[in-house]
Structure formats: structure tokens, C-alpha cells
């Protein structure tokens, strides 16, 4: 009904009925306004935030989505050379242990078969573009097997340690020691083993004296080359690393 029609109708009503009719009209108008307000639907173009969106954003911010990183930086032992599945290598096994305890860490396997300490030194800057909570350094075996001068191996390892510390003082470094077979000569093998202990002490690092403890030299736990652990060997190796790592991730 239009405003003109309302006016004509009011004019035809007896004077005594006009107040009642006006009250009725006011009631209808008020009812229609309330109905429109309750049934109002907001349309968004996909960019306009809604209350639901705001609540979701608040919930998302309240839940930490970023895990801490454990980076395993090494050679073919870390890479899992010769295994059918690289998850069978000790970094993947460490991740399983961490997941079983529902800890907020992600293990990254940055092993490279054939890597030397010089090679590790050359690629460390690229690796450190990500934030790292725990850095496991497993390098030097290929140096030893190639008869690289011990002073060079020591210098390269120290350079890697220095770069990691400069990147973040909060990063915990675990140095994995290595030993060589006796055919490399008694003096060389003894000094090679000692340089890891010296670096760990000098830099106040967490230390694994021999990462291949209870695996190295045992034929049944190594592949046909007698150097790289089998899947079973990596299980033992992972337990050796876990002895040092576990207290750090549970703090």
C-alpha cells in the first residue's frame, strides 16, 4: 500500500477511528523492520572479513604451526647410502622416536654421499638459510679414507662450527666423532680420533665419541663394502645418536 493510498484511506475513516488505525500502521511498520533486520544476509566478495573469519584467524594464531628443526649434516652415512628407503637411515629413525614422544621437532636429512669436510664447508652457508635448533655434524670419514691432512680436516670442521654459531648462538651443535680402520696407520688413526674430542672440548659441543659404535667393523651390520651400515646397523646407530639427542629435545 502506497503513502497516497494510506492518506485516502485515513481521510475516509471516522475521526474517532484514526488513532487506532495509526497505531495499527505503526505496528505493521515496526514488524516489517524487525523482520528485515533478522533475516538480513551479508554478502562478501571473498575479501571482506567476517566474524567467523576473525575467529578462525585468532584460533590459527593461538596454535603454533612451526616446528623446530634438527638438521643432520653429513656424508653417505647420514644420507643412508645403499638403503632401499632413506627413511631407514638414522635421521629418519630419529624422527620416528621424536614422533612417538609427540615432540615438536622435524628432522632434516642433509647427508651427501662422498662429502668431505671441504665440501661441507662450501655448502654450509646455503644450508643455514633456515632456522636450526639442533645441528648434528657428521663429517670427516671420507677425509680420513683419502688420507687428507689432519690439519685440513680439523680446520674445515672448525670453520663449519664457526659458521653455525655465527648464524645463531641458540643452535645446539652435536659433533659426531669418527674412527678409521687400522690399515690407515696407527698414528694417523689415533690423531684422527682425537681431533673430534679436541674440537668438542674447545667449542663446548655435545659429543658422540664414535657414531658407528657397535656397528663399525661388524660384517653382519654393514653392507658388502664393509663401510656403510645396513638398515639394522642404522637402528643401532640411531640409538647411539638418541642417547645424546633425547635430553636436548625433552628440555
Order of alpha helices (4+ residues) and beta strands (2+ residues): alpha-alpha-alpha-beta-alpha-alpha-beta-alpha-beta-alpha-alpha-beta-alpha-beta-alpha
